[in-house]
Amino acid sequence: MAGGAIVQGTNDVSRVEAPVTIKAYLICAFAAFGGIFFGYDTGWMGGVLAMPYFISLYTGIPYDYNHVNDDGTIGAPIGVDKAQFVLPSSTQSLFTSILSCGTFFGALMGGDIADFVGRRPTIIGGCFIFAAGCIMQISSTNQEVLFVFGRLIAGCGVGFISAVVILYMSEIAPKKVRGAMVSGYQFCITIGILLANCVVYATQNRSDTGSYRIPIGVQFLWALILGTGLFILPESPRFYVKKGKIAQAAKALAFVRGQPEDSDYIKDELAEIVANHEFESKHIPQTSYVGSWTACFKGSITHGNSSLRRTILGTGLQCMQQLTGINFVFYFGPPFFKQLGTISNPFLISLITTLVNVLSTPFSFYTIERFGRRKLLLAGASGMIISQFIVASIGVTQGREEVHNTKAVSAMIAFICINIACFAMTWGPTAWVVVGEAFPLPIRSRGVGISTASNWFWNTIIAVITPYLVNTDEANLGPRVFFLWGSLACLSLTFAYFLVPELKGLSLEQADMCMQEVSPRHSAKWKPSHTFAAEMHHVADDKPLAKEVVEETV
């Protein structure tokens, strides 16, 4: 093995990872900060689209900021009805979706680059790209091309970060708390959305460019914190193993686990990582650059351990997460709530839904390790289906604008919040956790990149079509759109039941073994019987193999 002598491991399945230390928690917690980028950019755009100054800037319709309306609110457009004072559906669609388009390509490139230069430098590079995009957005006034191009560039940076942070966290997090740690990424996404809503709420009524430039400019702080902090964090030990740099892998692993390099725990875990990589490399040969991409699509769709099946799991899970319609509320919340007719301050309602999202997500830290991935996905999808159909049913009856039934609209808002809570505690974090666990080391970087790109691809599709679905100048579905989201959540439930394995409490190498040996529906009962170190003969001659120990015990 390049980079050093072969490390001797263990046949004891309980000793393939060092004990959890506070250092591992802190490293993962800081890496999860990358979710702030994702969440903040999701949050501020929806608010800015409803800002009077921003609407005036791109429509040319003047606005009187001092006019007192009959309902006591202040501010009204000049020369047009209040309902007509909105950005065209095409402009809303373009401004919102172009970032997701950039993140799609950024995730693919980030997953690719992370295999060449490492996980850490790729995330740092994403911070610089993101900052460049922010500068372009701030520089624009009513220059639509510059604003759109800035969104596209910033999206590439977010794509780099969103794909590689999940990869990095999954590779360094201890198996016993990996689900909780990676769920921290989703929690940071929700915090980002909340911070964006707070900033937008504070600047919404400004009559100058600060109304939208301040929310954009705040993002520089996230890039500075994450980019600076990663300079002092270690590279992923699994990246070094993939490159054959065993000595550097041992050093990085010792730092992450808080153990000395000559610790038996470090030797055993490193041997297991090396042996698993050797095993998978025999089945997934890396012949060329193109071959490294096509390897993600090889194998039979009926075999749970094939590369194709894992890629379908990762991309499909991210697709199903987006098709629950959750980002409809966060991207187009204020315009949609304004459409309901009885809500005087849609920004406040949007802030409340965001708070529900933030406060619900931490429950997943416990439940994902207590009940597992599959149960959370199945329960969450069921809750969302019920909530969304209730919202839609009220919306087409007592919740219609012409009825002016404030209690019915309040009930709709309540069930939208329940829907958000169901997502935040289940599909929000769990989809990211499973994606980080599903791929073997030879294709993990590109597999996670493709899966994250799938998230952003469907994010883009939803951002493009939603204004045309709900706006009054187009399909005008209004609350009926929740019939669509509820129906798509049924697909998400079916996908989770048949294709998502239970990988709770397993190391990444054991998760690989689980997917080889059992179907997803029976995976919750699976237990590892041996180590890859034993299978690949990385165990000292005087140590019996796991199966031999079992025979002697019998």
MIMAR-289162 format. One record per residue (C-alpha): z, y, x; residue number from 1. Coordinates in pm, whole numbers. Example, Ala and Ser with C-alpha at 12.3 -4.5 7.8 and 13.67 -1.06 7.14 Angstrom:
MIMAR-289162
PT; 780; -450; 1230; 1
PT; 714; -106; 1367; 2
END
This chain:
MIMAR-289162
PT; 0; 0; 0; 1
PT; -104; 337; 141; 2
PT; 166; 581; 229; 3
PT; 433; 330; 333; 4
PT; 556; -25; 316; 5
PT; 568; -217; -9; 6
PT; 896; -145; -188; 7
PT; 1093; -450; -295; 8
PT; 1211; -436; -655; 9
PT; 1416; -638; -900; 10
PT; 1362; -892; -1174; 11
PT; 1651; -741; -1375; 12
PT; 1494; -553; -1668; 13
PT; 1805; -335; -1703; 14
PT; 1770; -199; -1348; 15
PT; 1419; -55; -1360; 16
PT; 1555; 299; -1388; 17
PT; 1843; 495; -1236; 18
PT; 2129; 620; -1457; 19
PT; 2075; 947; -1644; 20
PT; 2204; 1259; -1465; 21
PT; 2242; 1622; -1567; 22
PT; 1964; 1713; -1322; 23
PT; 1711; 1508; -1521; 24
PT; 1814; 1692; -1839; 25
PT; 1776; 2033; -1674; 26
PT; 1433; 1958; -1522; 27
PT; 1297; 1831; -1855; 28
PT; 1452; 2121; -2043; 29
PT; 1282; 2371; -1817; 30
PT; 946; 2191; -1833; 31
PT; 973; 2194; -2214; 32
PT; 960; 2573; -2191; 33
PT; 581; 2529; -2184; 34
PT; 600; 2480; -2561; 35
PT; 682; 2850; -2593; 36
PT; 317; 2928; -2507; 37
PT; 187; 2700; -2781; 38
PT; 430; 2826; -3044; 39
PT; 421; 3196; -2968; 40
PT; 43; 3215; -2980; 41
PT; 44; 3017; -3305; 42
PT; 295; 3261; -3454; 43
PT; 177; 3609; -3362; 44
PT; -184; 3582; -3473; 45
PT; -103; 3512; -3838; 46
PT; 119; 3820; -3853; 47
PT; -126; 4047; -3674; 48
PT; -403; 3952; -3919; 49
PT; -196; 4113; -4198; 50
PT; -98; 4429; -4005; 51
PT; -231; 4752; -4162; 52
PT; -330; 4905; -3827; 53
PT; -515; 4591; -3715; 54
PT; -698; 4562; -4047; 55
PT; -798; 4930; -4028; 56
PT; -915; 4882; -3670; 57
PT; -1163; 4609; -3759; 58
PT; -1265; 4717; -4111; 59
PT; -1271; 5097; -4075; 60
PT; -1065; 5137; -4395; 61
PT; -802; 5413; -4348; 62
PT; -436; 5350; -4434; 63
PT; -163; 5589; -4552; 64
PT; 162; 5479; -4385; 65
PT; 377; 5722; -4587; 66
PT; 254; 5648; -4939; 67
PT; 531; 5527; -5174; 68
PT; 410; 5252; -5410; 69
PT; 534; 5184; -5763; 70
PT; 732; 4879; -5645; 71
PT; 917; 5087; -5386; 72
PT; 724; 4960; -5085; 73
PT; 574; 5211; -4843; 74
PT; 213; 5224; -4727; 75
PT; -123; 5177; -4901; 76
PT; -493; 5170; -4808; 77
PT; -704; 5475; -4887; 78
PT; -1006; 5435; -5111; 79
PT; -975; 5063; -5187; 80
PT; -747; 4837; -5387; 81
PT; -457; 4679; -5197; 82
PT; -598; 4331; -5265; 83
PT; -923; 4427; -5090; 84
PT; -746; 4558; -4781; 85
PT; -783; 4241; -4575; 86
PT; -991; 4124; -4285; 87
PT; -1306; 3934; -4387; 88
PT; -1266; 3555; -4392; 89
PT; -1516; 3523; -4108; 90
PT; -1314; 3757; -3885; 91
PT; -984; 3582; -3964; 92
PT; -1147; 3248; -3894; 93
PT; -1297; 3362; -3562; 94
PT; -985; 3535; -3427; 95
PT; -761; 3241; -3514; 96
PT; -984; 2949; -3422; 97
PT; -1125; 3077; -3092; 98
PT; -790; 3025; -2915; 99
PT; -781; 2664; -3035; 100
PT; -1137; 2622; -2912; 101
PT; -1029; 2739; -2566; 102
PT; -727; 2510; -2567; 103
PT; -950; 2213; -2652; 104
PT; -1150; 2260; -2333; 105
PT; -840; 2363; -2139; 106
PT; -660; 2038; -2231; 107
PT; -957; 1830; -2116; 108
PT; -985; 2021; -1788; 109
PT; -609; 2023; -1735; 110
PT; -582; 1647; -1776; 111
PT; -863; 1604; -1527; 112
PT; -735; 1851; -1267; 113
PT; -380; 1710; -1287; 114
PT; -510; 1385; -1139; 115
PT; -656; 1567; -838; 116
PT; -404; 1835; -743; 117
PT; -95; 1718; -930; 118
PT; 89; 1797; -1251; 119
PT; 292; 2091; -1121; 120
PT; 8; 2299; -965; 121
PT; -204; 2248; -1277; 122
PT; 65; 2396; -1502; 123
PT; 110; 2691; -1263; 124
PT; -267; 2747; -1266; 125
PT; -259; 2744; -1646; 126
PT; -4; 3028; -1638; 127
PT; -242; 3246; -1434; 128
PT; -538; 3173; -1663; 129
PT; -326; 3249; -1968; 130
PT; -216; 3583; -1820; 131
PT; -579; 3680; -1754; 132
PT; -665; 3613; -2117; 133
PT; -372; 3825; -2236; 134
PT; -491; 4119; -2024; 135
PT; -832; 4103; -2191; 136
PT; -680; 4097; -2541; 137
PT; -456; 4396; -2465; 138
PT; -750; 4587; -2315; 139
PT; -957; 4562; -2632; 140
PT; -930; 4824; -2906; 141
PT; -1192; 4754; -3173; 142
PT; -1409; 4562; -2926; 143
PT; -1436; 4230; -3106; 144
PT; -1620; 4053; -2822; 145
PT; -1356; 4140; -2561; 146
PT; -1070; 4038; -2793; 147
PT; -1239; 3707; -2879; 148
PT; -1322; 3632; -2515; 149
PT; -963; 3708; -2418; 150
PT; -841; 3466; -2685; 151
PT; -1077; 3202; -2548; 152
PT; -954; 3244; -2188; 153
PT; -588; 3249; -2294; 154
PT; -660; 2934; -2491; 155
PT; -781; 2758; -2179; 156
PT; -450; 2840; -2012; 157
PT; -250; 2713; -2310; 158
PT; -462; 2396; -2303; 159
PT; -376; 2336; -1938; 160
PT; -7; 2384; -2010; 161
PT; 17; 2192; -2338; 162
PT; -151; 1879; -2199; 163
PT; 11; 1863; -1856; 164
PT; 366; 1959; -1961; 165
PT; 375; 1653; -2191; 166
PT; 239; 1440; -1907; 167
PT; 492; 1579; -1659; 168
PT; 790; 1542; -1892; 169
PT; 701; 1188; -1994; 170
PT; 672; 1082; -1630; 171
PT; 1006; 1222; -1515; 172
PT; 1229; 1183; -1824; 173
PT; 1477; 890; -1826; 174
PT; 1377; 619; -2075; 175
PT; 1701; 637; -2275; 176
PT; 1647; 1001; -2363; 177
PT; 1273; 1043; -2313; 178
PT; 1213; 1086; -2685; 179
PT; 1480; 1354; -2712; 180
PT; 1362; 1531; -2397; 181
PT; 995; 1542; -2500; 182
PT; 1108; 1650; -2849; 183
PT; 1245; 1954; -2667; 184
PT; 881; 2055; -2614; 185
PT; 830; 2069; -2991; 186
PT; 1158; 2260; -3024; 187
PT; 1026; 2518; -2779; 188
PT; 708; 2541; -2987; 189
PT; 919; 2630; -3290; 190
PT; 1119; 2884; -3088; 191
PT; 791; 3037; -2975; 192
PT; 675; 3069; -3335; 193
PT; 1009; 3227; -3430; 194
PT; 999; 3476; -3143; 195
PT; 643; 3570; -3239; 196
PT; 746; 3629; -3600; 197
PT; 1040; 3842; -3490; 198
PT; 822; 4058; -3267; 199
PT; 552; 4090; -3533; 200
PT; 815; 4175; -3796; 201
PT; 941; 4455; -3571; 202
PT; 596; 4604; -3499; 203
PT; 410; 4538; -3827; 204
PT; 436; 4893; -3962; 205
PT; 353; 5081; -3642; 206
PT; 59; 5318; -3682; 207
PT; -72; 5273; -3328; 208
PT; -208; 5001; -3097; 209
PT; 147; 4895; -3013; 210
PT; 154; 4711; -3345; 211
PT; -59; 4430; -3199; 212
PT; -44; 4499; -2824; 213
PT; 333; 4452; -2802; 214
PT; 321; 4097; -2951; 215
PT; 42; 4010; -2707; 216
PT; 214; 4169; -2407; 217
PT; 541; 3980; -2459; 218
PT; 355; 3663; -2361; 219
PT; 344; 3771; -1996; 220
PT; 716; 3695; -1980; 221
PT; 658; 3328; -2069; 222
PT; 393; 3290; -1799; 223
PT; 618; 3452; -1540; 224
PT; 920; 3231; -1621; 225
PT; 733; 2899; -1632; 226
PT; 504; 2968; -1335; 227
PT; 789; 3087; -1113; 228
PT; 1027; 2806; -1209; 229
PT; 776; 2530; -1141; 230
PT; 751; 2638; -776; 231
PT; 1098; 2491; -719; 232
PT; 1062; 2176; -931; 233
PT; 933; 1848; -783; 234
PT; 596; 1685; -842; 235
PT; 586; 1379; -1066; 236
PT; 670; 1066; -862; 237
PT; 412; 871; -1063; 238
PT; 140; 1110; -945; 239
PT; 232; 1032; -585; 240
PT; 222; 657; -661; 241
PT; -124; 698; -811; 242
PT; -230; 869; -487; 243
PT; -65; 599; -273; 244
PT; 193; 841; -126; 245
PT; 493; 615; -160; 246
PT; 726; 807; 75; 247
PT; 668; 1130; -119; 248
PT; 709; 942; -448; 249
PT; 1048; 811; -331; 250
PT; 1158; 1162; -234; 251
PT; 1049; 1312; -566; 252
PT; 1207; 1028; -764; 253
PT; 1536; 1066; -576; 254
PT; 1538; 1439; -657; 255
PT; 1466; 1380; -1027; 256
PT; 1723; 1101; -1064; 257
PT; 1990; 1268; -852; 258
PT; 2021; 965; -622; 259
PT; 1978; 919; -245; 260
PT; 1638; 787; -136; 261
PT; 1788; 462; -6; 262
PT; 1964; 392; -337; 263
PT; 1888; 51; -490; 264
PT; 1817; 228; -818; 265
PT; 1545; 438; -655; 266
PT; 1397; 135; -477; 267
PT; 1393; -74; -794; 268
PT; 1242; 196; -1014; 269
PT; 982; 289; -754; 270
PT; 888; -77; -707; 271
PT; 840; -112; -1082; 272
PT; 614; 196; -1095; 273
PT; 410; 74; -799; 274
PT; 379; -281; -937; 275
PT; 274; -154; -1281; 276
PT; 11; 70; -1122; 277
PT; -124; -222; -921; 278
PT; -133; -442; -1232; 279
PT; -313; -181; -1443; 280
PT; -555; -89; -1163; 281
PT; -680; -447; -1162; 282
PT; -759; -422; -1531; 283
PT; -876; -59; -1527; 284
PT; -1075; -16; -1203; 285
PT; -1144; 342; -1094; 286
PT; -1504; 314; -972; 287
PT; -1616; 679; -981; 288
PT; -1536; 1016; -1134; 289
PT; -1740; 937; -1445; 290
PT; -1589; 589; -1449; 291
PT; -1241; 738; -1459; 292
PT; -1334; 906; -1788; 293
PT; -1521; 613; -1941; 294
PT; -1224; 388; -1856; 295
PT; -1039; 558; -2143; 296
PT; -1289; 408; -2389; 297
PT; -1317; 52; -2262; 298
PT; -1183; -262; -2424; 299
PT; -1165; -398; -2777; 300
PT; -1036; -193; -3069; 301
PT; -851; -502; -3195; 302
PT; -644; -542; -2876; 303
PT; -334; -322; -2876; 304
PT; -329; -293; -2496; 305
PT; -694; -194; -2449; 306
PT; -774; 153; -2317; 307
PT; -988; 223; -2623; 308
PT; -708; 132; -2860; 309
PT; -462; 356; -2672; 310
PT; -709; 645; -2678; 311
PT; -754; 598; -3053; 312
PT; -375; 596; -3088; 313
PT; -333; 919; -2891; 314
PT; -625; 1114; -3040; 315
PT; -568; 978; -3389; 316
PT; -199; 1062; -3389; 317
PT; -267; 1421; -3286; 318
PT; -541; 1443; -3548; 319
PT; -307; 1315; -3817; 320
PT; -37; 1559; -3709; 321
PT; -273; 1851; -3765; 322
PT; -412; 1715; -4091; 323
PT; -67; 1740; -4248; 324
PT; -161; 2110; -4285; 325
PT; 149; 2240; -4111; 326
PT; -34; 2512; -3919; 327
PT; -178; 2647; -4242; 328
PT; 165; 2802; -4310; 329
PT; 206; 2938; -3957; 330
PT; -150; 3063; -3906; 331
PT; -212; 3209; -4253; 332
PT; 140; 3236; -4399; 333
PT; 156; 3615; -4459; 334
PT; -193; 3640; -4619; 335
PT; -122; 3331; -4835; 336
PT; 222; 3451; -4949; 337
PT; 71; 3790; -5033; 338
PT; -183; 3605; -5249; 339
PT; 91; 3455; -5469; 340
PT; 141; 3800; -5625; 341
PT; 518; 3815; -5670; 342
PT; 625; 3839; -5304; 343
PT; 680; 4197; -5189; 344
PT; 739; 4114; -4821; 345
PT; 527; 3818; -4704; 346
PT; 636; 3879; -4343; 347
PT; 997; 3807; -4439; 348
PT; 902; 3481; -4614; 349
PT; 699; 3381; -4308; 350
PT; 1006; 3450; -4094; 351
PT; 1218; 3228; -4321; 352
PT; 973; 2936; -4300; 353
PT; 975; 2974; -3923; 354
PT; 1356; 2962; -3917; 355
PT; 1345; 2639; -4117; 356
PT; 1108; 2499; -3857; 357
PT; 1336; 2595; -3569; 358
PT; 1661; 2475; -3726; 359
PT; 1517; 2142; -3840; 360
PT; 1361; 2032; -3510; 361
PT; 1688; 1965; -3316; 362
PT; 1775; 1685; -3560; 363
PT; 1492; 1488; -3398; 364
PT; 1681; 1486; -3065; 365
PT; 1920; 1236; -3221; 366
PT; 1706; 1059; -3481; 367
PT; 1414; 976; -3249; 368
PT; 1643; 770; -3024; 369
PT; 1861; 641; -3308; 370
PT; 1592; 528; -3554; 371
PT; 1281; 518; -3335; 372
PT; 931; 663; -3346; 373
PT; 778; 456; -3628; 374
PT; 1054; 513; -3883; 375
PT; 1046; 887; -3826; 376
PT; 669; 906; -3871; 377
PT; 674; 695; -4189; 378
PT; 967; 883; -4344; 379
PT; 829; 1223; -4246; 380
PT; 484; 1156; -4391; 381
PT; 640; 1035; -4717; 382
PT; 851; 1351; -4745; 383
PT; 553; 1576; -4678; 384
PT; 336; 1400; -4936; 385
PT; 596; 1451; -5209; 386
PT; 666; 1815; -5114; 387
PT; 301; 1916; -5091; 388
PT; 204; 1765; -5424; 389
PT; 498; 1942; -5589; 390
PT; 391; 2276; -5436; 391
PT; 34; 2225; -5557; 392
PT; 144; 2116; -5905; 393
PT; 366; 2422; -5952; 394
PT; 93; 2644; -5808; 395
PT; -165; 2546; -6069; 396
PT; 80; 2578; -6360; 397
PT; 377; 2818; -6363; 398
PT; 313; 2947; -6012; 399
PT; -20; 3116; -6093; 400
PT; -40; 3485; -6008; 401
PT; -124; 3592; -6364; 402
PT; 189; 3418; -6500; 403
PT; 419; 3627; -6275; 404
PT; 689; 3361; -6278; 405
PT; 911; 3450; -5983; 406
PT; 1127; 3140; -6027; 407
PT; 823; 2914; -6002; 408
PT; 704; 3093; -5689; 409
PT; 1055; 3062; -5542; 410
PT; 1040; 2687; -5612; 411
PT; 706; 2671; -5432; 412
PT; 855; 2848; -5131; 413
PT; 1152; 2608; -5138; 414
PT; 930; 2299; -5130; 415
PT; 710; 2454; -4861; 416
PT; 1031; 2486; -4657; 417
PT; 1120; 2121; -4733; 418
PT; 772; 2022; -4621; 419
PT; 818; 2215; -4296; 420
PT; 1159; 2052; -4240; 421
PT; 1008; 1705; -4289; 422
PT; 741; 1784; -4032; 423
PT; 979; 1947; -3784; 424
PT; 1216; 1650; -3780; 425
PT; 943; 1384; -3756; 426
PT; 573; 1438; -3693; 427
PT; 617; 1758; -3494; 428
PT; 804; 1607; -3196; 429
PT; 723; 1237; -3240; 430
PT; 346; 1271; -3203; 431
PT; 396; 1432; -2860; 432
PT; 650; 1167; -2758; 433
PT; 418; 874; -2842; 434
PT; 120; 1034; -2668; 435
PT; 322; 1068; -2348; 436
PT; 423; 701; -2367; 437
PT; 100; 534; -2476; 438
PT; -119; 540; -2163; 439
PT; -97; 338; -1839; 440
PT; -83; 532; -1513; 441
PT; -452; 488; -1409; 442
PT; -573; 675; -1719; 443
PT; -254; 856; -1827; 444
PT; -354; 1204; -1718; 445
PT; -695; 1194; -1885; 446
PT; -561; 1003; -2185; 447
PT; -295; 1266; -2251; 448
PT; -557; 1537; -2191; 449
PT; -797; 1383; -2444; 450
PT; -516; 1337; -2697; 451
PT; -400; 1697; -2658; 452
PT; -761; 1812; -2687; 453
PT; -776; 1620; -3015; 454
PT; -478; 1821; -3139; 455
PT; -652; 2146; -3054; 456
PT; -989; 2026; -3190; 457
PT; -842; 1963; -3535; 458
PT; -633; 2276; -3498; 459
PT; -962; 2463; -3451; 460
PT; -1124; 2296; -3752; 461
PT; -829; 2388; -3974; 462
PT; -821; 2745; -3841; 463
PT; -1195; 2781; -3911; 464
PT; -1206; 2638; -4263; 465
PT; -872; 2753; -4408; 466
PT; -969; 3118; -4476; 467
PT; -1277; 2995; -4659; 468
PT; -1063; 2752; -4862; 469
PT; -791; 2991; -4980; 470
PT; -922; 3349; -4965; 471
PT; -1023; 3516; -5292; 472
PT; -1369; 3607; -5161; 473
PT; -1450; 3242; -5087; 474
PT; -1336; 2910; -5244; 475
PT; -1012; 3073; -5367; 476
PT; -815; 2746; -5380; 477
PT; -485; 2926; -5332; 478
PT; -191; 2685; -5385; 479
PT; -435; 2407; -5479; 480
PT; -499; 2364; -5107; 481
PT; -172; 2169; -5097; 482
PT; -341; 1891; -5294; 483
PT; -571; 1859; -4993; 484
PT; -285; 1859; -4740; 485
PT; -91; 1606; -4945; 486
PT; -389; 1372; -4963; 487
PT; -446; 1398; -4589; 488
PT; -76; 1325; -4529; 489
PT; -137; 992; -4705; 490
PT; -386; 916; -4427; 491
PT; -122; 1008; -4170; 492
PT; 123; 764; -4331; 493
PT; -133; 481; -4322; 494
PT; -224; 552; -3960; 495
PT; 140; 545; -3849; 496
PT; 211; 217; -4029; 497
PT; -78; 22; -3878; 498
PT; -130; 176; -3533; 499
PT; 188; 335; -3392; 500
PT; 411; 102; -3183; 501
PT; 787; 141; -3143; 502
PT; 859; 234; -2780; 503
PT; 1217; 358; -2814; 504
PT; 1439; 288; -2511; 505
PT; 1158; 148; -2293; 506
PT; 1044; 275; -1956; 507
PT; 678; 377; -1940; 508
PT; 606; 49; -1763; 509
PT; 791; -152; -2029; 510
PT; 607; 42; -2302; 511
PT; 285; -71; -2134; 512
PT; 407; -433; -2147; 513
PT; 513; -400; -2513; 514
PT; 168; -285; -2620; 515
PT; 14; -583; -2441; 516
PT; 233; -844; -2608; 517
PT; 295; -746; -2974; 518
PT; 130; -561; -3262; 519
PT; 264; -219; -3367; 520
PT; 423; -358; -3685; 521
PT; 633; -606; -3483; 522
PT; 702; -384; -3183; 523
PT; 1049; -269; -3297; 524
PT; 1192; -617; -3227; 525
PT; 1026; -657; -2885; 526
PT; 1241; -682; -2572; 527
PT; 1116; -699; -2211; 528
PT; 1150; -1046; -2055; 529
PT; 1059; -960; -1695; 530
PT; 961; -675; -1467; 531
PT; 624; -582; -1324; 532
PT; 784; -599; -980; 533
PT; 849; -969; -1039; 534
PT; 504; -1027; -1187; 535
PT; 332; -861; -891; 536
PT; 567; -1035; -639; 537
PT; 743; -717; -529; 538
PT; 1075; -901; -541; 539
PT; 1244; -1035; -228; 540
PT; 1204; -1412; -179; 541
PT; 1576; -1473; -221; 542
PT; 1576; -1312; -567; 543
PT; 1478; -1549; -850; 544
PT; 1221; -1436; -1108; 545
PT; 1346; -1339; -1452; 546
PT; 1206; -1653; -1616; 547
PT; 1380; -1869; -1355; 548
PT; 1712; -1702; -1436; 549
PT; 1658; -1782; -1803; 550
PT; 1582; -2148; -1725; 551
PT; 1899; -2181; -1513; 552
PT; 2108; -2024; -1787; 553
PT; 1972; -2266; -2045; 554
END
